[in-house]
Amino acid sequence: MVALLAVAALMVGGLTGCSPERKGITGLTVDDAGRPLAAVAWCASRPPDVVVLFLARQAASASPSGSATPRPIWPRREYPVPRTATSPATVPLDGFPPEPVVDPDVAFTMYAVADDSSFTTHAVSFRLGELIDLAPGRVLFTEILDNEDVQQSVSVEEFARRGESEC
């Protein structure tokens, strides 16, 4: 029995030891034309390789008949971060938001990660409707306060500072 418990403890330790270390944050911003951009700030020695954007949850909405109809599925997408990028960096989100935008409450999650899973960034969660309120030079990100996710909007400079403080 003791041997089984020891093996289980080693397995749990090994599984958690393989998780990527968090070394940055991800946010959402817009350019001067209002096009959405991923914002990434990191403290690792190199930039992450990709920004991953996906539907936060598959929800259902009520149809006029009262039955639930699933929202259309938007595929997970990966956007490459330039190898020469310096922190903070922005990455164009080509093809986003999905057209036509039917429901402003559709939620997405986005984070950046190294291809070798050596590190990742803290994810940002947002709704399509929040794109309207974004302004160039401001970054929307998700902060954990009192064990709850809270949306924050900060300057690019403050966003960079927060990314550096992840190490």
DRENPA-921793 format. One record per residue (C-alpha): residue in three letters; residue number from 0; x, y, z. Coordinates in Angstrom, 3 decimals. Layout:
N
ALA, NUM, X, Y, Z
...
END
This chain:
167
MET, 0, 0.000, 0.000, 0.000
VAL, 1, 2.831, 2.394, 0.888
ALA, 2, 4.559, 1.598, -2.405
LEU, 3, 1.365, 2.406, -4.361
LEU, 4, 1.032, 5.733, -2.568
ALA, 5, 4.664, 6.569, -3.309
VAL, 6, 4.206, 5.754, -7.003
ALA, 7, 1.033, 7.862, -7.137
ALA, 8, 2.827, 10.802, -5.499
LEU, 9, 5.684, 10.543, -7.998
MET, 10, 3.252, 10.416, -10.920
VAL, 11, 1.381, 13.501, -9.712
GLY, 12, 4.665, 15.342, -9.215
GLY, 13, 5.810, 14.341, -12.678
LEU, 14, 2.582, 15.454, -14.304
THR, 15, 2.611, 18.872, -12.651
GLY, 16, 6.303, 19.296, -13.399
CYS, 17, 5.569, 19.167, -17.140
SER, 18, 3.239, 22.165, -17.099
PRO, 19, 4.604, 25.196, -18.916
GLU, 20, 5.836, 27.942, -16.636
ARG, 21, 3.926, 31.216, -16.900
LYS, 22, 6.279, 33.977, -18.026
GLY, 23, 4.015, 36.691, -19.376
ILE, 24, 0.530, 37.974, -20.056
THR, 25, -1.742, 38.200, -23.054
GLY, 26, -4.119, 41.019, -23.845
LEU, 27, -6.321, 42.414, -26.564
THR, 28, -5.904, 45.799, -28.233
VAL, 29, -6.754, 47.480, -31.538
ASP, 30, -4.755, 49.380, -34.133
ASP, 31, -5.623, 52.888, -35.377
ALA, 32, -8.132, 51.412, -37.835
GLY, 33, -9.898, 49.452, -35.058
ARG, 34, -8.603, 46.027, -36.138
PRO, 35, -8.065, 43.646, -33.196
LEU, 36, -4.531, 42.681, -32.201
ALA, 37, -3.179, 40.244, -29.652
ALA, 38, -0.885, 42.001, -27.181
VAL, 39, 1.789, 39.885, -25.520
ALA, 40, 4.283, 40.912, -22.827
TRP, 41, 6.792, 38.386, -21.515
CYS, 42, 9.837, 38.046, -19.297
ALA, 43, 11.285, 34.906, -20.930
SER, 44, 14.567, 35.107, -22.827
ARG, 45, 12.742, 34.757, -26.153
PRO, 46, 9.280, 35.524, -27.497
PRO, 47, 6.514, 32.927, -27.460
ASP, 48, 6.014, 31.161, -30.794
VAL, 49, 2.255, 31.481, -31.253
VAL, 50, -0.830, 33.206, -29.930
VAL, 51, -3.732, 30.763, -29.562
LEU, 52, -7.302, 32.088, -29.877
PHE, 53, -10.363, 29.940, -29.288
LEU, 54, -14.010, 30.031, -28.323
ALA, 55, -14.124, 30.174, -24.528
ARG, 56, -17.144, 27.952, -24.218
GLN, 57, -19.676, 26.414, -26.523
ALA, 58, -22.927, 27.916, -25.370
ALA, 59, -26.466, 27.582, -26.587
SER, 60, -28.903, 30.364, -27.238
ALA, 61, -32.661, 30.160, -27.215
SER, 62, -34.283, 30.065, -30.622
PRO, 63, -37.674, 31.715, -31.272
SER, 64, -39.288, 28.296, -30.767
GLY, 65, -37.828, 28.159, -27.260
SER, 66, -35.444, 25.278, -27.940
ALA, 67, -31.721, 25.739, -27.564
THR, 68, -29.683, 26.039, -30.733
PRO, 69, -25.918, 25.786, -30.550
ARG, 70, -23.919, 28.800, -31.607
PRO, 71, -21.714, 28.233, -34.616
ILE, 72, -18.338, 26.780, -33.751
TRP, 73, -15.343, 28.994, -34.440
PRO, 74, -12.177, 26.978, -34.906
ARG, 75, -9.162, 27.362, -32.684
ARG, 76, -6.605, 29.513, -34.473
GLU, 77, -2.895, 30.059, -34.007
TYR, 78, -1.135, 33.271, -34.992
PRO, 79, 2.678, 33.272, -35.226
VAL, 80, 4.677, 35.701, -33.101
PRO, 81, 7.625, 37.081, -35.095
ARG, 82, 10.926, 35.518, -33.952
THR, 83, 12.440, 39.007, -33.750
ALA, 84, 9.630, 40.404, -31.577
THR, 85, 10.505, 42.226, -28.377
SER, 86, 8.229, 42.571, -25.384
PRO, 87, 5.596, 43.937, -25.560
ALA, 88, 4.525, 42.911, -29.036
THR, 89, 1.303, 42.923, -31.004
VAL, 90, 0.169, 40.215, -33.391
PRO, 91, -2.529, 40.801, -36.039
LEU, 92, -5.542, 38.532, -35.616
ASP, 93, -6.271, 37.957, -39.303
GLY, 94, -9.817, 36.710, -39.876
PHE, 95, -10.996, 37.810, -36.450
PRO, 96, -13.665, 38.613, -35.416
PRO, 97, -15.735, 36.052, -37.246
GLU, 98, -18.146, 37.536, -39.769
PRO, 99, -20.949, 38.199, -39.376
VAL, 100, -20.792, 39.056, -35.681
VAL, 101, -24.177, 37.854, -34.493
ASP, 102, -23.831, 37.797, -30.717
PRO, 103, -21.668, 40.323, -28.842
ASP, 104, -21.670, 37.996, -25.807
VAL, 105, -19.722, 35.223, -27.538
ALA, 106, -16.631, 34.743, -25.374
PHE, 107, -13.089, 33.958, -26.495
THR, 108, -9.866, 33.087, -24.702
MET, 109, -6.387, 33.878, -25.954
TYR, 110, -2.879, 33.086, -24.703
ALA, 111, 0.653, 32.778, -26.071
VAL, 112, 2.907, 29.748, -25.777
ALA, 113, 6.342, 28.506, -26.789
ASP, 114, 6.297, 25.591, -29.258
ASP, 115, 8.338, 23.479, -26.846
SER, 116, 5.870, 24.268, -24.014
SER, 117, 8.700, 25.755, -21.949
PHE, 118, 6.503, 28.725, -21.075
THR, 119, 3.083, 30.215, -21.601
THR, 120, 1.365, 33.491, -20.811
HIS, 121, -1.610, 34.282, -18.619
ALA, 122, -4.697, 34.134, -20.826
VAL, 123, -7.140, 36.923, -21.544
SER, 124, -10.842, 36.171, -21.792
PHE, 125, -13.133, 38.606, -23.563
ARG, 126, -16.483, 38.967, -25.296
LEU, 127, -16.873, 40.190, -28.880
GLY, 128, -18.855, 43.188, -27.604
GLU, 129, -15.777, 44.411, -25.710
LEU, 130, -13.989, 45.089, -29.009
ILE, 131, -16.148, 48.210, -29.427
ASP, 132, -14.767, 49.797, -26.253
LEU, 133, -11.100, 49.191, -27.072
ALA, 134, -8.948, 52.170, -28.039
PRO, 135, -5.503, 52.209, -29.637
GLY, 136, -2.819, 52.382, -26.946
ARG, 137, -4.972, 50.536, -24.377
VAL, 138, -4.781, 46.807, -23.639
LEU, 139, -7.577, 44.678, -22.186
PHE, 140, -6.294, 41.788, -20.085
THR, 141, -7.577, 39.407, -17.433
GLU, 142, -6.207, 39.786, -13.926
ILE, 143, -6.890, 37.477, -10.997
LEU, 144, -8.116, 39.427, -7.972
ASP, 145, -9.434, 37.613, -4.901
ASN, 146, -9.522, 34.341, -6.896
GLU, 147, -11.758, 35.883, -9.579
ASP, 148, -10.996, 36.887, -13.156
VAL, 149, -11.358, 40.646, -13.571
GLN, 150, -11.041, 42.553, -16.829
GLN, 151, -8.556, 45.438, -16.716
SER, 152, -7.690, 48.049, -19.321
VAL, 153, -4.238, 49.615, -19.054
SER, 154, -1.760, 51.534, -21.177
VAL, 155, 0.726, 49.593, -23.303
GLU, 156, 3.491, 50.719, -20.918
GLU, 157, 1.654, 49.354, -17.868
PHE, 158, 0.875, 46.143, -19.760
ALA, 159, 4.612, 45.716, -20.509
ARG, 160, 5.463, 46.285, -16.847
ARG, 161, 2.960, 43.629, -15.773
GLY, 162, 4.414, 41.162, -18.274
GLU, 163, 7.909, 41.723, -16.898
SER, 164, 6.671, 41.116, -13.351
GLU, 165, 5.557, 37.556, -14.248
CYS, 166, 9.074, 36.196, -13.597
END
